[in-house]
Amino acid sequence: MLSRAVKRASLRRFSVPQLRSVTLSRSSALNRTSQFLYHTLSGTKIAKSIRDEANQEIEQIRARVPGFKPTLKIFQIGTRPDSSAYVRMKLKSSEESGVHCNVEKLPENISEVELLNKIDDVNKNDAVHGILIQLPLPKHLDETKITNSVLHTKDVDGFHRYNAGELSKKGGEPMFIPCTPNGCIRLLKEAGVNLRGKNAVVLGRSDIVGTPVSSLLKNMDATVTVCHSHTTNLPEILSQADVVVAACGRANYVKGEWLKEGAIVIDVGINYIPDSTKKSGQRLVGDVDYESAKKKASFITPVPGGVGPMTIAMLVQNVLLAAKRQLSDSNKTPTISPLPLKLLNPVPSDIDISRAQTPKKINQVAEELGINANELELFGHYKAKISPAVLKRLENNENGKYVLVAGITPTPLGEGKSTTTMGLVQALTAHLGKPSIANVRQPSMGPTFGVKGGAAGGGYAQVIPMDEFNMHLTGDIHAISAANNLLAAAIDTRMFHESTQKKDATFYNRLVPKKKGKRTFTKSMLKRLEKLGIQKTNPDDLTPDEIKQFARLDIDPETITIKRVVDVNDRMLRQITIGQASTEKGFTRSTGFDITVASELMAILALSRDLKDMRQRVGRIVVSANSTGEPVTVEDVGCAGAVTALLKDAIKPNLMQSLEGTPVMVHAGPFANISIGASSVIADRVGLKLVGKSKAADKDAQTGYVVTEAGFDFTMGGERFFNIKCRSSGLTPNAVVLVATVRALKLHGGAPDVKPGQSLPAEYTEENVELVKKGVANLCKQISNAKQFGVPVVVAINKFEADTDAEVEAIRTAAKEAGAYDAVATNHWAEGGKGAIELAQAVVKATEQPSDFKFLYDVDQTVEEKLSSIVKKMYGGAKVEISPLAQKKIDMYKEQGFGNLPICIAKTQYSLSHDAALKNVPTGFTFPIRDVRASIGAGYLYALAAEIQTIPGLSTYAGYMNVEINDEGEIDGLF
Ligand SMILES: Nc1nc2c(c(=O)[nH]1)N[C@@H](CN(C=O)c1ccc(C(=O)N[C@@H](CCC(=O)O)C(=O)O)cc1)CN2
């Protein structure tokens, strides 16, 4: 067809231009009066100016952001000489522009899967901003599939279906415009042409040039005709064309005679034709017959030196654009779209409220928060893990504001700390438009199916979907169970083997066996040798004495502190006998189970700064003493590596959302009785960077908030948060929110006891300001406790239906007199974030106050001094009475070098003292320390003031009895 068109065209007569010149002003193109001048559009020159501009811009940005390094990755598959030449040109041009370019040449026969994996790796690499696959690809590779596999935000070629689709839409917004079409348009702009209403003819309809260039011309209001191999009347069409873009891949195909007088000709063709005058025997020509066309054209691009160099310059421009976008995204305040609430009165059950809300897909929550797709691992639609790689990417960001929610001395009904945490973030983000993240603990399934119920809020201030939140989540607790039980098995097995293999040499040979004729020490073994002061690395070099020292851990079974764990309130496992099978040769031992969240590994998960820190902490766990009283560690047992390996995913914080669609990180959940009862250091670090401002942030960028919670009351959760967690993390809160209720203060004021499941006495359901005024002393003591750390305190009065204005006012007045920065009533349980707006405003202001953070004690004080500091300064006690057992342990820990650790005191949460019956603000009491234990890996000693149950039981009427699953797979009966 095309040849017929050529024939017909060649029969026609065209007027021949008579004068040629290159001096015409560009702006007069198409409007000029003379018909006989033409102007060469030099792509080479324009490309050079684009490279220079890119260079300058990169330098300017680098002056502000030193790490700014636009980077392009090119994959070339096979060894086509033309592709190699183009790739070389791209590399050179990038270097000249200050863009870093890495070329990876892959074999012609690479499989599609291998190539896709390679692309995926670079998609995930934040240090790479642009990815280009040099085309054409070998036949066995699907070009569409490959080009679509490049992340559209890194698709500097503009070939991804997202970019191609957006380009073809009216008003579409492609991330990138393909380089050659973009170069053509830039050339037209250089010619000063106004395309509106002009006739533009595009020859060729390829995905790379013809189709996108026609979209661009159309978007610039030209009337576009696309011609191709089936077009029959080409010369006729061309005779009407004000602009011609020739991209048909035929050497010298378009003749000058076909062109309209004064047309602008953009020649995209790259064709080699034989030329005996050239050394190479060939010559490069375009799709337009230059010699005849220049007689008609007002502007014409040469080949070489026209569109080709522009293609490469536009690539550089696209890479710079991608890098700038990444930078600006990291400089923006996260914009979190809230989910609307449909409030009902009376407030339905937590699970009904959760189920009535349609959550956002978790990748949307992540995207809004500024988490990259490659930093997210999805667990279904509503949960995901966040890679700690975020920390590296955002290391130059300032931290956001850090807020701790703690409580007064509670009633057994709980005063709503988690609900307040959730209400506060919902108010901050969904109602005040400030980015925030709630960092909460993962609930243990023990209480979920026991009596207490789940965690993280309730009513219209909760984490959703609440059933997924309360059961399994992403398996972190199960991973801890597996890791802990591996350790427990390793300890007992080691004792078994040591006891059954009497000869040191035989035992050593089995412990360090030859593999392929060679024996090597594992990393743990080398650490044990180092601990023993044996400076040998070759297993064959150890003397019999050293072998004995090294191989025999000589664990004293009476001192083993590691129990097996399970995430069920299975009281029958409190004490068990292991090793009863005949295969264990009489090696039986009495031990027991703890609930998983009471394990030291859970505390380690909460306190580790990163994976490396976690590995070291796991290695340091003291599992027992040996027969001479020296500590035996997990490193000695040889399984610190494996235990940490089992936790490699658990260390990644989990992302969920609040009922109003604001981000929530759920991570770790150490038992508040004997541990810190707070979520993880790593989640707080990640969260503070995500909501913190970049150093090069936009002027209007605002800092965000991480709101986290400390279990039990302030004397326990708050004190441990500051003295243990903050010591591990190096972070210090900007404000403390103290949650109080009228109910709890009435209890402290002398009202009768309250019990879960029983109706409240009249003192609680009727106004009684006097009781509140008496009990408010407890709140005032907790305010002064929090203020001892030098941080502003805001009191949140979590309102219940029966509370009266006079009661609330009594609390507000007393709190302010006691030095609280502010005290506000909240109604988030019934109203969601709307009910906590005033609290959020007070918290925002409080975090802007100067703070003067200080720890309560110095870790280098003696254990006795540290205990005394906590008891006197926090609890208001007169003195500490240390039992002989506790003193013996303290002396032992000091002797072992563990005396300089912070201390966690396990006591009742229902009194400031050790005695739950002593309400309000008891003073002058003697605080008993019955026992002291050590969590060396987690990094603290814990002192017991009471017998603490480390695996709770189930009641006759337990939570699990309510739980059902319906035919749709939905869960009923969870609280
Ligand atoms: N991934 C891509 N592959 C291919 C593209 C593309 O844009 N992206 N386009 C073409 C080839 N190409 C770039 O890769 C390209 C071709 C020619 C030139 C160029 O500057 N040509 C010079 C002459 C060079 C010579 O002497 O051979 C010129 O016109 O002056 C640049 C880029 C296919 N593949």
The ligand as an ORCA input file, in Angstrom:
! r2SCAN-3c Opt
* xyz 0 1
  N      14.752      1.455     26.182
  C      14.813      2.089     25.021
  N      15.239      1.418     23.972
  C      15.279      2.044     22.783
  C      14.938      3.420     22.656
  C      14.484      4.079     23.786
  O      14.123      5.288     23.788
  N      14.452      3.375     24.952
  N      15.096      4.075     21.456
  C      15.830      3.470     20.406
  C      17.324      3.651     20.402
  N      17.863      4.775     21.125
  C      17.837      4.754     22.458
  O      17.893      3.747     23.101
  C      18.585      5.795     20.464
  C      18.822      5.782     19.104
  C      19.624      6.771     18.526
  C      20.184      7.752     19.263
  C      21.089      8.774     18.684
  O      21.528      9.661     19.376
  N      21.411      8.671     17.441
  C      22.410      9.528     16.868
  C      23.228      8.781     15.890
  C      23.974      7.693     16.514
  C      24.742      6.880     15.551
  O      25.679      7.424     15.020
  O      24.362      5.712     15.376
  C      21.740     10.710     16.176
  O      20.591     10.588     15.734
  O      22.408     11.726     16.072
  C      19.936      7.784     20.601
  C      19.137      6.803     21.199
  C      15.618      1.955     20.422
  N      15.741      1.398     21.692
*
